[in-house]
Amino acid sequence: MSNRPVTPSDIRPPFGRYSHGVEVPSGSRFVYTSGQLGVRADDTVPESVEEQAEICFEAIRSILAAGGMDMADIVRLSAFVTKREDMRRYMSVRDRYVSDPLPASTLYIVSGFTRPEFLVEVEAVAARRD
């Protein structure tokens, strides 16, 4: 059995490409990432939320690969953006990185991060039954 989306028909469908819940089979192993910010390895930070989100997701991809997993193993995403008007731009990047079964996902609007140039932070939980 693999990870299975849980989206009951008696509640409102998701607002976007995510599942209301994800069932993880017994015996799976997990990788939890820390929040990843849109900062490159050379400490430069692009100005757009899209570029920062891509950096976040590529960092998550790298962490999962080091743990023997890939983006398809993500069961939960939490994202934080500093501007309500950046929600759709973040989500367009997220949608390029998520795949079926779609993960559970939460998006928060926050007042800021440790450095003012950061616009987005993303953390993930992945699970795989080997």
LOZAZA-558352 format. One record per residue: residue number from 0; residue in one letter; x, y, z of N, C-alpha, C, O, CB in turn. Coordinates in Angstrom, 1 decimal, padded with zeros to 4 digits, always signed. Each point is the difference from the previous one (the first is absolute). Glycine has a CB too. Example, Ala and Ser with C-alpha at 12.3 -4.5 7.8 and 13.67 -1.06 7.14 Angstrom:
<sites>
   seq   type       nx       ny       nz      cax      cay      caz       cx       cy       cz       ox       oy       oz      cbx      cby      cbz
     0      A   +013.2   -005.7   +007.8   -000.9   +001.2   +000.0   +000.9   +001.2   +000.0   +001.0   +000.0   +000.7   -002.9   -001.2   +000.5
     1      S   +001.5   +002.3   -001.9   +000.9   +001.1   +000.0   -000.8   +001.1   +000.8   +000.5   +001.1   +000.1   +000.7   -001.7   -002.3
</sites>
This chain:
<sites>
   seq   type       nx       ny       nz      cax      cay      caz       cx       cy       cz       ox       oy       oz      cbx      cby      cbz
     0      M   +000.8   -001.2   +000.0   -000.8   +001.2   +000.0   +000.9   +001.2   +000.0   +001.0   +000.1   +000.7   -002.9   -001.3   +000.5
     1      S   +001.5   +002.2   -002.0   +000.8   +001.3   +000.0   -000.9   +001.1   +000.7   -001.1   -000.3   +000.4   +002.3   -000.4   -002.6
     2      N   -000.6   +001.9   +002.3   -000.7   +001.1   +000.6   -001.3   +000.2   -000.8   +000.0   -000.1   -001.2   +002.2   +001.2   +002.0
     3      R   -003.3   -000.8   +000.0   -001.3   +000.1   -000.6   -000.6   +001.4   +000.4   -000.1   +000.3   +001.1   -000.2   -002.8   -001.1
     4      P   -000.2   +003.2   -001.1   -000.7   +001.3   +000.4   -001.3   -000.3   +000.7   -000.7   -001.0   -000.3   +001.8   +002.1   -001.7
     5      V   -001.5   -000.2   +002.9   -001.2   -000.1   +000.7   -000.8   +001.3   -000.2   +000.4   +001.0   +000.6   +000.6   -002.6   +001.2
     6      T   -002.0   +001.6   -002.6   -000.8   +001.2   -000.3   -001.4   -000.4   +000.0   -000.6   -000.4   -001.0   +002.4   +001.4   -000.4
     7      P   -002.4   -000.9   +002.6   -001.4   -000.4   +000.1   -001.0   +000.8   -000.9   +000.2   +001.2   -000.2   +000.3   -001.8   +002.6
     8      S   -001.5   +000.0   -002.8   -001.0   +000.6   -000.9   -001.0   +000.9   +000.7   -000.7   +000.8   -000.6   +001.0   -002.7   -001.0
     9      D   -000.3   +001.8   +002.9   -001.0   +000.8   +000.8   +000.5   +001.3   +000.5   -000.7   +000.7   +000.8   -000.4   -002.8   -000.2
    10      I   +002.3   +002.5   -001.0   +000.6   +001.3   +000.3   +000.4   +000.7   -001.2   +000.1   -000.6   -001.1   +000.7   -000.2   +003.3
    11      R   -000.6   +002.1   -002.1   +000.3   +000.8   -001.2   +001.3   -000.6   -000.6   +001.0   -000.3   +000.7   -002.1   +002.4   +000.2
    12      P   +001.2   -002.2   -002.3   +001.2   -000.4   -000.6   +001.2   +000.9   +000.3   -000.3   +001.2   +000.3   -001.1   -002.3   -002.2
    13      P   +002.6   +000.6   +001.7   +001.1   +000.9   +000.2   +000.0   +001.2   -000.9   -000.5   +000.0   -001.1   +001.8   -002.0   +001.8
    14      F   -000.7   +003.1   -000.2   +000.1   +001.3   -000.8   +001.0   -000.1   -001.1   -000.1   +000.7   -001.0   -000.5   +000.5   +003.0
    15      G   +001.5   -002.2   -002.0   +001.0   -000.1   -001.0   +000.5   -001.5   -000.1   -000.7   -000.9   +000.3   +001.4   +003.3   +000.2
    16      R   +000.5   -002.5   -001.0   +000.6   -001.4   -000.2   +000.6   -000.5   +001.3   +001.2   +000.1   +000.2   -000.8   +000.5   -002.6
    17      Y   -001.3   -001.1   +003.2   +000.5   -000.6   +001.3   -001.2   -001.0   +000.4   -001.1   +000.1   -000.5   +002.6   +001.9   +001.2
    18      S   -001.2   -002.8   +000.3   -001.0   -000.9   +000.6   -000.3   +000.5   +001.4   +000.9   +000.6   +000.6   -000.1   -002.6   -002.0
    19      H   -002.0   +001.8   +001.8   -000.4   +000.4   +001.4   +000.9   -000.8   +001.0   +000.3   +000.5   +001.1   -002.7   +000.0   -001.9
    20      G   +002.7   -001.8   +000.4   +000.8   -000.8   +000.9   +000.7   -001.0   -000.8   -000.3   -000.2   -001.2   -001.3   +000.5   +003.1
    21      V   +002.6   -001.0   -001.3   +000.7   -001.1   -000.7   +000.2   -001.1   +001.0   +000.6   +000.2   +001.1   +000.6   +001.4   -002.7
    22      E   -001.6   -002.8   +001.2   +000.2   -001.2   +000.8   +001.4   -000.6   -000.3   +000.3   -000.2   -001.2   -002.8   -000.2   +001.3
    23      V   +003.3   +000.2   +000.9   +001.3   -000.6   -000.2   -000.1   -001.5   +000.5   -000.4   -000.2   +001.2   +001.6   +002.5   -001.0
    24      P   -000.8   -003.2   -001.0   -000.1   -001.4   +000.5   +001.0   -000.3   +001.1   +001.0   +000.6   +000.2   -001.7   -001.3   -002.5
    25      S   +000.2   -000.3   +003.2   +000.8   -000.4   +001.1   +001.4   -000.5   -000.5   +000.1   -000.6   -001.1   -002.2   -000.1   +002.4
    26      G   +003.1   +000.9   -000.5   +001.4   -000.4   -000.4   +000.7   +001.0   -000.9   +001.1   -000.3   -000.4   -001.9   -002.0   +000.6
    27      S   +000.2   +003.4   -000.5   +000.7   +001.0   -000.8   +001.1   +000.7   +000.8   -000.1   +000.1   +001.2   -002.0   +000.2   -002.6
    28      R   +003.1   +000.2   +000.7   +001.0   +000.9   +000.7   -000.3   +001.4   -000.5   -000.6   +000.2   -001.1   +002.3   -002.1   +001.2
    29      F   -001.3   +002.8   +000.7   -000.3   +001.5   -000.2   +001.3   +000.8   -000.1   +001.0   -000.3   +000.6   -003.2   +000.0   +000.6
    30      V   +002.1   +001.4   -002.0   +001.0   +001.0   +000.0   -000.7   +001.3   +000.2   -001.0   +000.3   -000.7   +002.6   -001.6   -000.9
    31      Y   -001.2   +002.1   +002.6   -000.6   +001.3   +000.3   +001.1   +001.0   -000.3   +001.1   -000.1   +000.4   -002.6   -000.8   +001.4
    32      T   +001.1   +001.9   -002.7   +001.0   +001.0   -000.3   -000.2   +001.2   +000.9   -001.1   +000.3   +000.5   +001.2   -001.0   -002.9
    33      S   +000.9   +001.4   +002.7   -000.1   +001.3   +000.6   -000.6   +001.0   -001.0   +000.0   -000.3   -001.2   +002.0   -000.1   +002.8
    34      G   -002.4   +001.5   -001.2   -000.5   +001.0   -001.0   +001.2   +000.5   -000.9   +001.0   +000.3   +000.5   -002.8   +000.4   +001.1
    35      Q   +001.5   -000.7   -002.9   +001.0   +000.4   -000.9   -000.3   +001.4   -000.5   -001.1   +000.3   -000.4   +001.5   -002.7   -000.3
    36      L   +000.6   +003.3   +000.7   -000.2   +001.3   -000.5   +000.5   +000.2   -001.4   +000.8   -000.8   -000.5   -000.6   +001.6   +002.9
    37      G   -000.6   +000.3   -003.1   +000.4   +000.2   -001.3   +001.4   +000.7   -000.1   +000.1   +001.0   -000.6   -002.5   -000.8   +000.0
    38      V   +003.4   -000.9   +001.1   +001.4   +000.5   +000.0   +000.9   -001.0   -000.7   -000.1   -001.2   +000.4   -000.3   +002.6   +001.7
    39      R   +001.2   -000.9   -003.0   +000.9   -000.9   -000.7   +001.2   -000.4   +000.9   +000.2   +000.6   +001.0   -000.9   +000.4   -003.2
    40      A   +001.4   -002.0   +001.7   +001.2   -000.5   +000.8   +001.0   +001.1   +000.2   +000.8   +000.0   +000.9   -001.2   -002.3   -001.8
    41      D   +000.5   +003.3   -000.1   +000.9   +001.1   +000.1   -000.5   +001.1   +000.8   +000.6   +001.1   +000.1   +000.3   -001.7   -002.3
    42      D   -002.0   +000.4   +002.9   -000.7   +001.0   +000.9   -000.7   +001.1   -000.7   -000.3   +001.0   +000.6   +002.0   -001.6   +001.1
    43      T   -001.9   +000.5   -003.0   -000.7   +001.0   -000.8   -001.5   -000.3   +000.1   -000.4   -001.2   +000.1   +002.4   +001.7   -001.6
    44      V   -002.8   +000.5   +001.4   -001.5   -000.2   +000.1   -000.6   +000.7   -001.2   +000.1   +001.2   -000.1   +000.0   -001.3   +002.7
    45      P   -000.8   -000.6   -003.4   -000.7   +000.6   -001.1   -001.2   +000.9   +000.5   -000.4   -000.2   +001.1   +001.0   -001.7   -002.6
    46      E   -001.0   +002.8   +000.7   -001.0   +001.0   +000.4   -001.4   -000.6   -000.1   -000.9   +000.4   +000.7   +002.4   +001.4   -001.4
    47      S   -001.8   -002.8   -000.3   -001.4   -000.4   -000.2   -000.3   -001.2   +000.9   +000.8   -000.8   +000.3   -000.7   +001.6   -002.7
    48      V   -001.4   -000.8   +002.8   -000.5   -001.2   +000.8   +000.1   -001.3   -000.8   +000.3   -001.0   +000.6   -001.8   +002.6   +000.6
    49      E   +001.3   -001.5   -002.6   +000.1   -001.2   -000.8   +001.4   -000.6   +000.1   +000.2   -001.2   +000.2   -002.0   +002.1   -001.7
    50      E   +002.8   -000.1   +001.3   +001.4   -000.5   +000.1   +000.4   -000.5   +001.4   +000.6   -001.0   +000.1   +000.0   +002.6   -001.9
    51      Q   -001.1   -000.9   +002.8   +000.3   -000.5   +001.3   -000.7   -001.3   +000.3   +000.5   -000.9   +000.6   -000.3   +003.3   +000.2
    52      A   -001.5   -002.6   -001.3   -000.7   -001.2   +000.2   +000.7   -001.2   -000.7   +000.1   -001.1   +000.5   -002.2   +002.4   -000.3
    53      E   +002.6   -001.0   -001.4   +000.8   -001.1   -000.7   +001.2   -000.4   +000.8   +000.3   -001.2   +000.0   -001.1   +002.1   -002.2
    54      I   +001.5   +000.0   +002.8   +001.1   -000.3   +000.8   -000.4   -000.9   +001.2   +000.6   -001.0   +000.3   +000.6   +003.2   -001.0
    55      C   -002.3   -001.8   +001.3   -000.6   -000.8   +001.1   -000.2   -001.4   -000.4   +000.4   -001.0   +000.7   -001.4   +003.1   +000.3
    56      F   +000.3   -002.3   -002.1   -000.4   -001.3   -000.4   +001.2   -000.8   -000.5   +000.0   -001.2   +000.2   -002.2   +002.1   -000.8
    57      E   +003.2   -000.3   +000.0   +001.2   -000.7   -000.4   +000.8   -000.5   +001.2   +000.6   -001.0   +000.0   -000.6   +002.4   -002.2
    58      A   +000.0   -000.5   +003.2   +000.7   -000.4   +001.3   -000.8   -001.2   +000.6   +000.7   -001.0   +000.5   +000.1   +003.3   -000.1
    59      I   -002.1   -002.3   -000.4   -000.8   -001.1   +000.5   +000.3   -001.3   -000.8   +000.2   -001.1   +000.5   -002.0   +002.7   +000.3
    60      R   +001.9   -001.4   -002.1   +000.3   -001.2   -000.9   +001.4   -000.6   +000.4   +000.1   -001.2   +000.1   -001.5   +002.3   -002.0
    61      S   +002.3   -000.2   +002.1   +001.4   -000.5   +000.4   +000.0   -000.7   +001.4   +000.6   -001.0   +000.1   +000.3   +002.9   -001.4
    62      I   -001.6   -001.4   +002.2   -000.1   -000.6   +001.4   -000.7   -001.4   -000.2   +000.5   -000.9   +000.6   -000.6   +003.2   +000.5
    63      L   -001.0   -002.3   -001.8   -000.7   -001.3   -000.2   +000.9   -001.0   -000.7   +000.0   -001.2   +000.4   -002.2   +002.4   -000.4
    64      A   +002.9   -000.8   -001.0   +000.9   -000.9   -000.7   +001.1   -000.6   +000.9   +000.3   -001.2   +000.0   -000.7   +002.5   -002.1
    65      A   +000.9   -000.4   +003.0   +001.0   -000.5   +001.0   -000.6   -001.0   +001.0   +000.7   -000.8   +000.5   +000.5   +003.0   -000.7
    66      G   -002.5   -002.1   +000.3   -000.7   -001.0   +000.9   -000.6   -001.2   -000.8   -000.8   -000.7   +000.6   +000.3   +002.6   +001.0
    67      G   +000.8   -002.0   -002.8   -000.5   -001.1   -000.9   -001.4   +000.2   -000.4   -000.7   -001.0   -000.3   +002.3   -000.4   +001.5
    68      M   -002.1   +002.6   -001.3   -001.3   +000.3   -000.4   +000.0   +001.0   -001.2   +001.0   +000.5   -000.4   -001.9   -001.0   +002.7
    69      D   -000.3   +000.7   -002.8   -000.2   +001.0   -001.0   -001.2   +000.8   +000.2   -000.8   -000.2   +001.0   +002.0   -001.2   -002.7
    70      M   -001.5   +002.4   +000.8   -001.1   +000.9   +000.2   -001.4   -000.7   +000.1   -000.9   +000.5   +000.6   +002.3   +001.3   -001.8
    71      A   -001.5   -002.9   +000.5   -001.2   -000.8   +000.0   -000.4   -000.6   +001.4   -001.1   -000.4   +000.2   +001.5   -000.1   -002.7
    72      D   +000.6   +000.5   +003.4   -000.2   -000.5   +001.3   -000.5   +001.0   +001.0   -000.3   -000.3   +001.1   +002.1   -001.3   -001.6
    73      I   -001.9   +002.8   +000.1   -000.5   +001.1   +000.9   -001.4   -000.3   +000.3   -000.9   -000.1   -000.8   +002.5   +001.8   -000.2
    74      V   -001.9   -001.7   +002.4   -001.4   -000.1   +000.4   -000.5   +001.2   +000.7   -001.3   +000.2   +000.1   +001.7   -002.6   +000.2
    75      R   +000.4   +003.4   +000.0   -000.4   +001.2   +000.6   +000.9   +001.2   -000.3   +001.2   -000.2   +000.0   -002.3   -001.1   +001.8
    76      L   +000.6   +002.4   -002.2   +000.7   +001.2   -000.3   -000.6   +001.1   +000.9   -001.2   +000.1   +000.2   +001.8   -000.7   -002.6
    77      S   +000.3   +001.4   +003.0   -000.4   +001.2   +000.7   +000.8   +001.2   -000.7   +001.3   -000.1   -000.1   -001.9   -001.1   +002.4
    78      A   +000.0   +002.2   -002.7   +000.7   +001.1   -000.6   -000.5   +001.3   +000.7   -001.1   +000.2   +000.5   +001.2   -001.4   -002.7
    79      F   +000.9   +002.2   +002.2   -000.2   +001.3   +000.6   +000.4   +001.0   -001.0   +001.1   +000.0   -000.5   -000.7   -000.9   +002.8
    80      V   -001.3   +001.9   -002.6   +000.4   +001.1   -000.9   -000.3   +001.3   +000.8   -000.9   +000.0   +000.9   +000.3   -001.4   -003.0
    81      T   +001.3   +002.4   +001.7   -000.1   +001.3   +000.7   -001.1   +000.9   -000.6   -000.3   +001.0   +000.6   +002.7   -001.2   +000.0
    82      K   -002.8   -000.1   -001.8   -001.0   +000.9   -000.6   -001.2   -000.8   -000.6   +000.2   -001.0   -000.7   +001.7   +002.6   +000.1
    83      R   -003.1   -001.2   +001.0   -001.1   -000.7   -000.6   +000.0   +000.0   -001.5   -000.4   -001.0   -000.6   -000.9   +001.7   +002.7
    84      E   +001.7   +000.3   -002.7   +000.0   +000.1   -001.5   +001.0   -001.0   -000.6   +000.0   -000.2   -001.2   -000.7   +002.6   +001.3
    85      D   +001.6   -003.0   +000.7   +001.0   -001.0   -000.5   -000.5   -001.4   +000.1   +000.6   -001.0   -000.4   +001.2   +002.5   +001.1
    86      M   -003.0   -001.7   -000.1   -000.6   -001.4   +000.2   -000.1   -000.7   -001.3   +000.5   -001.1   -000.1   -001.7   +001.9   +002.1
    87      R   +000.6   -000.2   -003.0   -000.2   -000.7   -001.3   +001.3   -000.3   -000.7   +000.2   -001.1   -000.6   -002.4   +002.2   +000.4
    88      R   +003.2   -000.2   +000.3   +001.3   -000.2   -000.7   +000.7   -001.1   +000.7   +000.6   -000.9   -000.7   -000.5   +003.3   +000.1
    89      Y   -000.1   -002.5   +002.0   +000.6   -001.1   +000.7   -000.7   -001.3   -000.5   +000.6   -001.0   -000.3   -000.1   +002.5   +002.3
    90      M   -001.9   -001.5   -002.0   -000.7   -001.2   -000.3   +000.3   -000.5   -001.4   +000.0   -001.2   -000.3   -001.8   +001.9   +001.9
    91      S   +002.0   +000.2   -002.6   +000.4   -000.5   -001.3   +001.3   -000.7   +000.0   +000.2   -001.0   -000.8   -001.5   +003.0   -000.2
    92      V   +002.2   -001.6   +001.8   +001.3   -000.7   +000.1   -000.2   -001.4   +000.7   +000.4   -001.0   -000.5   +000.9   +003.2   +000.6
    93      R   -002.0   -002.1   +001.0   -000.3   -001.2   +000.8   -000.7   -001.1   -000.9   +000.4   -001.2   +000.0   -000.7   +002.5   +002.1
    94      D   -000.6   -000.9   -003.0   -000.7   -000.9   -000.8   +000.9   -000.7   -001.0   -000.4   -001.1   -000.5   -001.6   +002.5   +000.8
    95      R   +003.1   -000.8   -000.7   +001.0   -000.7   -000.9   +000.7   -001.1   +000.8   +000.6   -000.8   -000.7   -000.4   +003.0   -000.7
    96      Y   -000.1   -002.1   +002.7   +000.8   -000.9   +000.8   -000.8   -001.2   +000.6   +000.5   -001.0   +000.3   +001.0   +002.9   +000.1
    97      V   -002.8   -001.7   -000.2   -000.8   -001.0   +000.6   -000.6   -001.0   -001.0   -000.2   +000.4   -001.2   -000.4   +001.2   +003.0
    98      S   +000.4   -002.8   -001.4   -000.5   -001.0   -000.9   -001.0   -000.9   +000.7   -000.1   +000.1   +001.2   +002.2   +000.0   -002.6
    99      D   -002.8   -000.9   +000.7   -000.9   -001.0   +000.6   +000.7   -001.1   +000.8   +001.1   -000.4   -000.5   -002.8   +000.9   -001.3
   100      P   +001.3   -000.9   +002.9   -001.1   +000.6   +000.7   +000.3   +001.4   +000.6   +001.1   +000.2   +000.5   -001.9   -002.5   +000.1
   101      L   -000.1   +003.2   -000.8   +000.3   +001.4   +000.5   +000.1   +000.1   +001.5   -000.7   -000.7   +000.7   -000.6   +001.5   -002.7
   102      P   +002.3   -000.1   +002.5   +000.2   +000.1   +001.4   -001.0   +000.9   +000.7   -000.7   +000.8   -000.7   +003.1   -001.1   +000.3
   103      A   -002.6   +000.1   +001.7   -000.7   +001.0   +000.8   +000.8   +001.3   +000.0   +001.3   -000.1   -000.1   -002.4   -001.7   +001.5
   104      S   +000.5   +002.9   -001.3   +000.7   +001.3   -000.2   -000.6   +001.1   +000.8   -001.3   +000.1   +000.0   +002.1   -000.8   -002.3
   105      T   +000.0   +001.5   +002.9   -000.5   +001.2   +000.7   +000.9   +001.2   -000.4   +001.2   -000.1   -000.1   -002.1   -001.3   +002.1
   106      L   +000.2   +002.5   -002.2   +000.7   +001.3   -000.4   -000.3   +001.1   +001.0   -001.2   +000.2   +000.2   +001.2   -000.9   -002.7
   107      Y   +001.0   +001.3   +003.0   -000.1   +001.0   +001.1   +000.5   +001.3   -000.6   +000.9   +000.1   -000.8   -000.6   -001.8   +002.7
   108      I   -001.0   +002.8   -001.5   +000.5   +001.4   -000.2   +000.7   +000.4   +001.3   -000.6   +000.0   +001.0   -001.2   +000.6   -002.8
   109      V   +003.1   -000.2   +001.7   +000.8   +000.4   +001.2   +000.5   +001.4   -000.2   +000.1   +000.5   -001.1   +000.5   -002.9   +001.5
   110      S   -000.2   +003.0   +000.7   +000.5   +001.3   -000.1   +001.5   +000.2   -000.4   +000.4   +001.0   -000.4   -002.0   -000.5   +002.2
   111      G   +002.3   -001.6   -001.8   +001.4   +000.0   -000.5   +000.8   -001.1   +000.5   -000.5   -000.9   +000.8   +000.3   +003.3   -000.8
   112      F   +001.5   -002.4   -000.4   +000.9   -001.1   +000.4   +001.3   +000.7   +000.6   -000.1   +001.2   +000.3   -000.8   -002.7   -002.2
   113      T   +001.9   +000.7   +002.1   +001.2   +000.5   +000.6   +000.7   +001.1   -000.7   +000.7   +000.8   +000.5   -000.5   -003.0   +000.5
   114      R   -000.3   +002.2   -002.4   +000.5   +001.1   -000.8   -001.1   +000.6   -000.8   -000.8   -000.8   -000.6   +003.1   -000.3   +000.5
   115      P   -002.4   +002.4   -000.1   -001.1   +000.6   -000.7   -000.2   -000.4   -001.4   -001.1   +000.1   -000.6   +001.4   +001.8   +002.1
   116      E   +000.8   -002.3   -002.2   -000.1   -000.4   -001.4   -000.7   -001.3   -000.3   -000.3   -000.4   -001.1   +002.4   +001.7   +000.8
   117      F   -002.2   -002.2   +001.4   -000.6   -001.3   -000.2   -001.5   +000.2   -000.1   -000.7   +000.7   +000.8   +002.5   -001.8   +000.6
   118      L   -002.4   +000.5   -002.4   -001.4   +000.1   -000.3   -000.8   -001.2   +000.2   -001.3   +000.0   +000.1   +001.9   +001.6   -001.8
   119      V   +000.0   -002.8   +001.8   -000.7   -001.3   +000.1   +000.9   -001.0   +000.7   +001.3   +000.1   -000.1   -002.5   +000.4   -002.0
   120      E   +000.6   -001.4   +002.8   +000.7   -001.1   +000.7   -000.9   -001.2   -000.2   -001.3   +000.1   +000.2   +002.5   +001.4   +001.5
   121      V   -000.6   -002.7   -001.9   -000.8   -001.2   -000.3   +000.6   -001.1   +000.8   +001.2   -000.2   +000.0   -001.9   +000.9   -002.3
   122      E   -000.1   -001.5   +003.0   +000.4   -001.2   +000.7   -000.8   -001.2   -000.5   -001.2   +000.2   -000.4   +002.0   +001.1   +002.4
   123      A   -000.3   -002.5   -001.9   -000.7   -001.2   -000.5   +000.2   -001.2   +000.9   +001.0   -000.1   +000.8   -000.6   +001.0   -003.1
   124      V   -001.4   -001.8   +002.2   +000.1   -001.3   +000.6   -000.2   -001.0   -001.1   -000.9   +000.1   -000.8   +000.0   +000.7   +003.1
   125      A   +001.8   -001.7   -002.4   +000.0   -001.1   -001.0   -000.1   -001.3   +000.7   +000.6   -000.2   +001.1   +000.7   +001.6   -002.8
   126      A   -001.9   -002.4   +001.0   -000.1   -001.3   +000.6   +000.0   -001.0   -001.2   -000.5   +000.2   -001.0   -000.9   +000.6   +003.0
   127      R   +002.2   -001.9   -001.7   +000.1   -001.1   -001.0   +000.0   -001.3   +000.7   +000.7   -000.2   +001.1   +000.6   +001.7   -002.6
   128      R   -002.0   -002.5   +001.0   +000.1   -001.3   +000.5   +000.9   -000.8   -000.9   -000.3   -000.2   -001.2   -002.1   +000.3   +002.1
   129      D   +003.5   -000.5   -000.4   +001.0   -000.7   -000.8   -000.3   -001.5   -000.1   +000.8   -000.8   -000.6   +000.9   +002.5   +001.2
</sites>
